Amino acid sequence: MPDKRIRTLTEKLWAKNKYTVMAKGYEHYKKVGEALKNAQSHEELVDVYDLISESLTLPYTKKGMRTTLQHMWGYFKKRATSEEKEDFFTTLNQRITPSSPLTDQDIESIRSHLAVLLEKYPSDYLLQSSFVQTSRQWNEIYDQKQLKTISRNNYSE
């Protein structure tokens, strides 16, 4: 596969997974972003693929989750009401506290809250995010209007 084509697919994978990676730690987000920005060859692009894959196996962190949700709020802030903003940040602060661990229940509650906002204020970009769209595999992307699963094999074609 030509370098330009595999770069496009890798960029789509990154766009889909960047918020999930960010929620696992901003340092991972920065590492993948820099690797993609600097990637020049097929080998470097497969390294980006591997970095994304590895980052997704890490646990979520409170700091990463908070940063991610603040970034995602940016998609709603101009359209949401002040009550919705207060509700969003109240939920965030109740679910991500310094004194208790971040649980799967906390994460699902946050995702449910995002789903309500996305229903009212759709964002195609967020709707494609693996953080929001948990039913699809991390490496499934839309390419030329078809859902494709990207694997390491795509980097050697």
Residue pairs with C-beta under 8 A, 6 or more apart in sequence:
1 9
1 154
1 155
1 157
3 41
3 42
3 45
6 42
6 45
6 154
6 155
7 39
7 45
8 143
9 141
9 143
9 148
9 150
9 154
10 36
10 39
10 45
10 48
10 49
11 36
12 141
12 142
12 143
13 49
13 52
13 138
13 139
13 141
13 150
14 32
14 33
14 36
14 48
14 52
15 125
15 128
16 128
16 129
16 130
16 138
16 141
17 52
17 55
17 56
17 129
17 130
17 138
18 29
18 32
18 33
18 129
19 68
19 71
19 72
19 126
19 129
19 130
19 131
19 132
20 56
20 129
20 130
20 131
20 138
21 28
21 29
21 32
21 52
21 55
21 56
22 28
22 29
22 64
22 67
22 68
22 71
23 60
23 61
23 64
23 65
23 67
23 68
23 131
24 55
24 56
24 58
24 59
24 60
24 61
24 64
25 58
25 61
25 63
25 64
26 63
26 64
26 67
28 51
28 55
28 58
28 64
29 64
31 51
31 55
32 48
32 51
32 52
32 55
35 44
35 47
35 48
35 51
36 45
36 48
38 44
39 45
39 47
39 48
42 155
42 156
45 155
46 152
46 155
49 150
49 152
49 155
50 152
52 138
53 138
53 139
56 130
56 138
60 102
60 107
61 102
62 96
62 98
62 102
65 96
65 102
65 107
65 110
66 92
66 96
68 131
69 88
69 92
69 96
69 110
72 114
72 126
72 131
73 85
73 88
73 89
75 121
75 123
75 125
75 126
76 84
76 85
76 88
76 117
76 121
76 123
77 85
79 121
80 88
80 117
80 121
84 117
87 113
88 113
88 117
91 109
91 110
91 113
92 110
95 102
95 106
95 107
95 109
95 110
96 102
96 106
111 131
111 132
111 134
114 126
114 132
115 132
118 126
118 127
118 132
126 132
127 133
128 142
130 136
130 138
137 149
139 149
139 150
139 151
140 147
140 148
140 149
140 150
141 147
141 148
141 150
142 148
